[in-house]
Amino acid sequence: MTRLQFLLLSLAAAVAPAIASPGPEPVRIAFIEGLSGPFANVGEAFYRNLLFAVENVNRLGGVQMPGGARPLELQRFDGKNSPENSVAALQSALEKGITLVANGNGSAVATALVDALNRHNQRSPQSRALLLNYAAVDPALTNERCSFWHFRFESNSDMRMAALVDVLRSDGSVKKVYLIGQDYSFGQAFARDARARITVARPDIEIVGDDLHSIGKVADFLPYASKIKSSGAQAVFTGNWGRDLTLLVKALKDAGVTARVYTFYGNSLGAPAAIGESGIGRVLAVAEWHPNMGTPSSRSYHMAFRNRFSAPEDNYQLARTQALVELLKIALERARTTEATAVARALEGLRYEDSALGGLTAGWMRGEDHQFIQPLVVSVMQRAGSVDAPFDNEGSGFGFETVKLFDTRFTALPHRCNMQRP
């Protein structure tokens, strides 16, 4: 061995302990999402929102656990928006010993993950895990298919639909409505609930169309837009999201459809830019929050996110991901462990008091069905820069202003969950 080799080995030995000295073991969260394929932009948007919330918790000292504070850590797994691939990603996370899983993009995926966790947790009680759902809105997930191992932080589609239809109720100009959505569990539930609620709220309205299309596979929505225009509908209801929403609204614009568009996600992920001027005063969205809620805390939340993710196209924010991470932190500290059963029990009944929701009634995790009960707001698209819509969405030049706020007395719909507990 040369003197140089000896010195290099000695140096490596000297610095090895410093390099290897571990910090606190992080509390790992497996983030399983479609990070490739047609809905990759949706998955990345959810990742940014969860990362922002995780960084906020870590900045304030992390999670106080026996033995000291521990940071939260997101580990990414590409589920490719496929139930099969997402279940395979779940298995990889479980093999790493991860007990907390975050997912939401697609109710079919969430359903497959819940089923897989039910089987795994029954078979392997020593390595149980939880699913923290921030976006899959199929009502069945907290009703007929509810699970002790699943917590939903997004309002389900029945809750969102009730708010949209309540706004429609007062719009006497609408006599014909067209329904269009994606052909899978959520899209089907959206159509059923829209038809039922509209019929009760406005029996004078005629449903003039009810189309379901393949999810993520339609390249040209112009034939659908032409049917909508020919129907004479004054309002369109759609639960489409991601590329399917963007392409649909582009087609409606190109076909000259002047109907009001009632959406779950029309305020996000490219939709405002795709809609453009034609959406002003015409495109409505429902969510738990939007940047123009008008409170000082809401503005602060919006600006902090914008400062963290400065690219205009990244400016899509969710309050519910902040609630998810903050409630998880509280539950972990109360449980004093990452063991899934203890964390689940600690999550039940927890309240979220943060004012980022716009100063509305605080939300809480309902223990009977593991559905997060939170306020909702219906907003309408406007050109950004006005008093009521100062901020735009994703650099589009268009923002949303509040039409109507719904507190938890309205949104806390009954459930049909008969939960089996360990």
Number of C-alpha atoms within 10 A of each C-alpha: 5 7 8 9 10 11 11 12 11 12 11 12 11 11 10 11 10 9 9 8 8 8 8 11 12 14 20 20 21 24 26 30 29 26 20 15 11 15 19 19 19 20 24 16 20 24 21 20 22 25 18 20 23 23 17 16 18 16 10 9 12 19 23 16 17 10 8 10 16 19 21 22 17 19 14 16 19 19 24 21 25 18 18 14 18 23 21 17 22 25 17 14 23 19 11 11 13 23 22 23 22 25 26 26 25 22 23 17 25 29 21 16 26 23 16 15 24 18 12 16 18 12 11 11 13 10 17 23 28 26 26 26 24 23 21 23 28 25 23 19 24 25 19 14 18 25 23 22 25 27 28 27 28 27 26 23 22 20 22 23 24 20 22 26 21 17 16 18 14 11 11 10 9 18 17 18 26 24 23 23 25 24 17 17 16 23 24 18 19 27 22 14 16 23 18 10 17 22 15 12 15 18 10 13 16 16 19 17 15 16 17 15 17 11 16 18 11 13 10 13 19 18 12 17 22 16 17 26 18 11 15 16 23 18 24 24 24 25 25 26 25 21 22 24 26 22 22 26 27 21 21 24 19 13 18 13 23 17 21 21 24 27 23 23 20 31 26 22 23 21 26 31 21 20 24 18 16 17 25 18 16 16 25 27 26 26 23 19 24 31 27 22 23 17 15 13 16 21 18 13 18 21 16 13 19 17 10 12 16 12 11 13 15 20 24 25 24 24 25 27 26 24 25 24 21 19 22 20 23 18 22 23 18 16 19 17 15 20 19 23 21 15 25 23 16 20 23 21 15 18 18 21 15 17 16 24 29 25 16 19 18 17 23 22 22 18 18 17 25 27 26 28 27 29 25 25 24 26 28 24 28 26 21 20 13 11 10 15 22 20 24 23 26 23 18 20 17 24 29 30 27 20 14 15 18 18 16 16 11 15 19 17 12 9 15 14 17 14 18 9 8 9
